Amino acid sequence: MEPGVYGFRTNDHSILTIDSIGWQTITSSEYRFAGDNRPDVGHVIFQYTLRGQGHLEFENQRFSLPKGTGFLVRIPSRHCYYYLDNGEPWEILWLNMRGDEANRIWGLAMEQGGPVFRMEASSPVIANLWTIFRQIAGAKMTDKYRLSVSAYEWMLTLLQSSRESGRELNSKSNSVLHQAKQLMKERYASPITLDMLAEQLRINKYYLCRLFQKAEHTSPLSYLRDRRIEAAIAMLRTTNLPIQEVGKRCGFESPSYFGKVFHAYMGLTPTAYREKKLEFPYDAIYYE
């Protein structure tokens, strides 16, 4: 393959699609883009360093962008990325996307990892980006719907990679997390508090909360509530136990609280869920 830049124009802004893609080597310090002074409003840009180094300023933070570093920004926002000529060219691979879905997924990626990503060139994110470049540069793919599928798959790959990166913990933390989750899966029917969990695991409860937030993006008690609702859904469909008994066996001491929480998850009462088998034909639902 040879370096190149390819752009696409369409009046259809209802779908996530690719505006442009490029593989370039930057040698001039005139290469500078500010996110609050561009015409391509509503776009999301990913750029990855193959060689050399660039820089990103994002909301009063400054990041170096050496080899193996990428960033994701949307327009408009308070950012600026640029090249400072230090004698070594900045070789980059980039993708410019547009559409409401691009902005929505950008928001999710930001929540999980921030604007800067560090990843190997062999990672699925970069490998998939090269695949898109080859499809466009070599196979001349121009259909807006195929471009949309490729862009969507790529953004979901980035989102998955960002989530998994956020879950990276050391072996001790992983062990604690596993024990806590196993404990809640086995004892969801029993009264469990955060203090009880921490005492059982012999750790600080605030540390436990940070572990869950980092690895699961939720709290320990929210994780426990998910397991209880999973058990209740299965029990409502596979037994004839009274609703109050189902709630009790799933760790809800108060029938009214059980009904309130169940409605928040399913949008209907436990009784209605049990009766509406045709509209809700699930014997089990899992919250992950």
KEGU-84110 format. One record per residue (C-alpha): x, y, z; residue in three letters; chain. Coordinates in steps of 0.25 Angstrom, whole numbers, padded with zeros to 4 digits. Example, Ala and Ser with C-alpha at 12.3 -4.5 7.8 and 13.67 -1.06 7.14 Angstrom:
2
     u     v     w resn chain
  0049 -0018  0031  ALA     A
  0055 -0004  0029  SER     A
//
This chain:
288
     u     v     w resn chain
  0000  0000  0000  MET     A
  0004  0014 -0002  GLU     A
  0000  0026  0007  PRO     A
 -0012  0034  0003  GLY     A
 -0024  0042  0007  VAL     A
 -0038  0039  0003  TYR     A
 -0051  0047  0005  GLY     A
 -0066  0044  0003  PHE     A
 -0077  0054  0001  ARG     A
 -0092  0051  0004  THR     A
 -0104  0058  0008  ASN     A
 -0109  0047  0017  ASP     A
 -0105  0051  0031  HIS     A
 -0115  0041  0037  SER     A
 -0105  0029  0038  ILE     A
 -0091  0028  0044  LEU     A
 -0081  0028  0032  THR     A
 -0067  0032  0028  ILE     A
 -0064  0046  0024  ASP     A
 -0049  0043  0021  SER     A
 -0037  0034  0024  ILE     A
 -0023  0036  0022  GLY     A
 -0009  0031  0024  TRP     A
  0001  0042  0024  GLN     A
  0015  0047  0028  THR     A
  0015  0061  0034  ILE     A
  0028  0069  0033  THR     A
  0023  0083  0034  SER     A
  0020  0090  0047  SER     A
  0009  0097  0040  GLU     A
  0001  0084  0043  TYR     A
 -0008  0089  0053  ARG     A
 -0023  0087  0056  PHE     A
 -0032  0094  0066  ALA     A
 -0045  0087  0070  GLY     A
 -0052  0100  0072  ASP     A
 -0049  0106  0059  ASN     A
 -0053  0096  0048  ARG     A
 -0064  0095  0038  PRO     A
 -0067  0080  0040  ASP     A
 -0076  0081  0052  VAL     A
 -0082  0068  0057  GLY     A
 -0070  0060  0053  HIS     A
 -0061  0050  0061  VAL     A
 -0046  0048  0058  ILE     A
 -0037  0037  0062  PHE     A
 -0022  0038  0059  GLN     A
 -0011  0028  0062  TYR     A
  0004  0030  0062  THR     A
  0012  0020  0054  LEU     A
  0025  0028  0055  ARG     A
  0031  0040  0061  GLY     A
  0023  0049  0071  GLN     A
  0011  0059  0071  GLY     A
  0004  0066  0082  HIS     A
 -0010  0068  0087  LEU     A
 -0016  0079  0096  GLU     A
 -0029  0075  0101  PHE     A
 -0037  0083  0112  GLU     A
 -0025  0089  0118  ASN     A
 -0017  0076  0118  GLN     A
 -0005  0074  0109  ARG     A
 -0002  0060  0103  PHE     A
  0010  0055  0095  SER     A
  0007  0045  0084  LEU     A
  0019  0036  0082  PRO     A
  0018  0023  0074  LYS     A
  0007  0014  0078  GLY     A
 -0002  0026  0083  THR     A
 -0015  0030  0077  GLY     A
 -0025  0040  0081  PHE     A
 -0040  0042  0079  LEU     A
 -0047  0056  0078  VAL     A
 -0060  0062  0073  ARG     A
 -0063  0075  0067  ILE     A
 -0065  0085  0072  PRO     A
 -0058  0083  0086  SER     A
 -0046  0090  0093  ARG     A
 -0035  0082  0087  HIS     A
 -0023  0085  0077  CYS     A
 -0014  0075  0071  TYR     A
 -0001  0078  0064  TYR     A
  0013  0075  0060  TYR     A
  0026  0082  0065  LEU     A
  0037  0080  0055  ASP     A
  0048  0073  0063  ASN     A
  0055  0066  0051  GLY     A
  0047  0053  0051  GLU     A
  0035  0053  0043  PRO     A
  0021  0049  0049  TRP     A
  0015  0038  0042  GLU     A
  0000  0036  0045  ILE     A
 -0012  0028  0041  LEU     A
 -0025  0035  0043  TRP     A
 -0040  0033  0042  LEU     A
 -0051  0044  0041  ASN     A
 -0065  0040  0044  MET     A
 -0078  0047  0045  ARG     A
 -0092  0045  0050  GLY     A
 -0100  0044  0063  ASP     A
 -0095  0030  0066  GLU     A
 -0081  0035  0065  ALA     A
 -0083  0045  0075  ASN     A
 -0090  0036  0084  ARG     A
 -0079  0025  0084  ILE     A
 -0069  0036  0086  TRP     A
 -0076  0040  0099  GLY     A
 -0075  0025  0103  LEU     A
 -0061  0024  0100  ALA     A
 -0057  0037  0107  MET     A
 -0064  0032  0120  GLU     A
 -0056  0019  0119  GLN     A
 -0042  0023  0115  GLY     A
 -0041  0038  0112  GLY     A
 -0036  0044  0099  PRO     A
 -0023  0037  0098  VAL     A
 -0021  0022  0095  PHE     A
 -0008  0014  0096  ARG     A
 -0009  0002  0087  MET     A
  0000 -0007  0079  GLU     A
  0000 -0007  0064  ALA     A
 -0004 -0021  0064  SER     A
 -0016 -0018  0073  SER     A
 -0030 -0021  0067  PRO     A
 -0033 -0006  0067  VAL     A
 -0021 -0002  0058  ILE     A
 -0022 -0015  0050  ALA     A
 -0037 -0012  0047  ASN     A
 -0033  0002  0043  LEU     A
 -0023 -0003  0033  TRP     A
 -0034 -0012  0027  THR     A
 -0043  0000  0025  ILE     A
 -0031  0007  0018  PHE     A
 -0028 -0004  0009  ARG     A
 -0043 -0006  0005  GLN     A
 -0044  0009  0001  ILE     A
 -0030  0010 -0005  ALA     A
 -0029 -0003 -0012  GLY     A
 -0043 -0009 -0014  ALA     A
 -0049  0005 -0016  LYS     A
 -0060  0003 -0006  MET     A
 -0069  0016 -0007  THR     A
 -0083  0011 -0004  ASP     A
 -0088  0019  0008  LYS     A
 -0095  0008  0015  TYR     A
 -0083 -0001  0014  ARG     A
 -0074  0010  0019  LEU     A
 -0085  0012  0030  SER     A
 -0083 -0003  0034  VAL     A
 -0068 -0002  0034  SER     A
 -0068  0011  0043  ALA     A
 -0078  0005  0053  TYR     A
 -0070 -0008  0054  GLU     A
 -0058  0000  0056  TRP     A
 -0063  0009  0067  MET     A
 -0069 -0003  0075  LEU     A
 -0055 -0010  0074  THR     A
 -0049  0003  0080  LEU     A
 -0060  0004  0091  LEU     A
 -0058 -0011  0094  GLN     A
 -0043 -0009  0095  SER     A
 -0045  0004  0104  SER     A
 -0053 -0004  0113  ARG     A
 -0044 -0016  0114  GLU     A
 -0032 -0006  0117  SER     A
 -0040  0000  0128  GLY     A
 -0042 -0014  0134  ARG     A
 -0027 -0017  0135  GLU     A
 -0023 -0019  0150  LEU     A
 -0012 -0026  0157  ASN     A
 -0013 -0041  0161  SER     A
 -0017 -0037  0175  LYS     A
 -0028 -0028  0171  SER     A
 -0033 -0038  0161  ASN     A
 -0034 -0048  0172  SER     A
 -0041 -0039  0182  VAL     A
 -0051 -0035  0171  LEU     A
 -0054 -0050  0167  HIS     A
 -0056 -0053  0182  GLN     A
 -0066 -0042  0183  ALA     A
 -0074 -0045  0171  LYS     A
 -0074 -0060  0174  GLN     A
 -0079 -0057  0188  LEU     A
 -0090 -0049  0183  MET     A
 -0094 -0059  0173  LYS     A
 -0095 -0070  0183  GLU     A
 -0101 -0062  0195  ARG     A
 -0111 -0052  0187  TYR     A
 -0122 -0057  0195  ALA     A
 -0116 -0053  0209  SER     A
 -0116 -0039  0214  PRO     A
 -0102 -0033  0210  ILE     A
 -0097 -0019  0212  THR     A
 -0084 -0012  0207  LEU     A
 -0078 -0013  0221  ASP     A
 -0081 -0028  0222  MET     A
 -0075 -0031  0208  LEU     A
 -0062 -0023  0212  ALA     A
 -0061 -0030  0225  GLU     A
 -0063 -0044  0219  GLN     A
 -0052 -0040  0209  LEU     A
 -0043 -0033  0219  ARG     A
 -0042 -0021  0211  ILE     A
 -0046 -0006  0212  ASN     A
 -0060 -0004  0207  LYS     A
 -0055  0009  0199  TYR     A
 -0044  0001  0192  TYR     A
 -0055 -0010  0188  LEU     A
 -0063  0001  0182  CYS     A
 -0052  0007  0174  ARG     A
 -0049 -0007  0169  LEU     A
 -0063 -0009  0164  PHE     A
 -0063  0004  0158  GLN     A
 -0050  0002  0150  LYS     A
 -0053 -0012  0146  ALA     A
 -0068 -0013  0145  GLU     A
 -0072  0002  0144  HIS     A
 -0082  0000  0155  THR     A
 -0083 -0001  0170  SER     A
 -0083 -0014  0178  PRO     A
 -0097 -0013  0182  LEU     A
 -0102 -0010  0168  SER     A
 -0095 -0023  0164  TYR     A
 -0102 -0030  0175  LEU     A
 -0115 -0024  0171  ARG     A
 -0113 -0029  0157  ASP     A
 -0111 -0043  0162  ARG     A
 -0124 -0042  0170  ARG     A
 -0132 -0038  0159  ILE     A
 -0126 -0049  0150  GLU     A
 -0130 -0059  0160  ALA     A
 -0144 -0053  0161  ALA     A
 -0147 -0053  0146  ILE     A
 -0143 -0068  0146  ALA     A
 -0151 -0071  0158  MET     A
 -0164 -0064  0153  LEU     A
 -0164 -0072  0140  ARG     A
 -0159 -0086  0146  THR     A
 -0167 -0087  0159  THR     A
 -0181 -0084  0164  ASN     A
 -0176 -0077  0176  LEU     A
 -0184 -0065  0181  PRO     A
 -0178 -0052  0177  ILE     A
 -0175 -0048  0191  GLN     A
 -0167 -0061  0193  GLU     A
 -0159 -0059  0180  VAL     A
 -0155 -0046  0185  GLY     A
 -0151 -0051  0199  LYS     A
 -0143 -0063  0193  ARG     A
 -0136 -0053  0184  CYS     A
 -0131 -0044  0195  GLY     A
 -0142 -0034  0196  PHE     A
 -0148 -0033  0210  GLU     A
 -0159 -0023  0206  SER     A
 -0169 -0027  0195  PRO     A
 -0171 -0012  0191  SER     A
 -0157 -0010  0189  TYR     A
 -0156 -0023  0181  PHE     A
 -0167 -0018  0172  GLY     A
 -0160 -0004  0171  LYS     A
 -0147 -0009  0167  VAL     A
 -0152 -0020  0158  PHE     A
 -0161 -0009  0150  HIS     A
 -0148 -0001  0149  ALA     A
 -0141 -0012  0142  TYR     A
 -0152 -0018  0134  MET     A
 -0162 -0007  0132  GLY     A
 -0174 -0015  0138  LEU     A
 -0177 -0022  0151  THR     A
 -0173 -0036  0155  PRO     A
 -0187 -0040  0153  THR     A
 -0189 -0034  0139  ALA     A
 -0175 -0040  0135  TYR     A
 -0180 -0054  0140  ARG     A
 -0193 -0053  0132  GLU     A
 -0187 -0047  0119  LYS     A
 -0180 -0059  0113  LYS     A
 -0183 -0055  0099  LEU     A
 -0178 -0041  0100  GLU     A
 -0166 -0045  0109  PHE     A
 -0162 -0059  0106  PRO     A
 -0150 -0059  0114  TYR     A
 -0147 -0070  0124  ASP     A
 -0134 -0063  0128  ALA     A
 -0128 -0049  0126  ILE     A
 -0114 -0046  0130  TYR     A
 -0109 -0032  0133  TYR     A
 -0094 -0030  0130  GLU     A
//
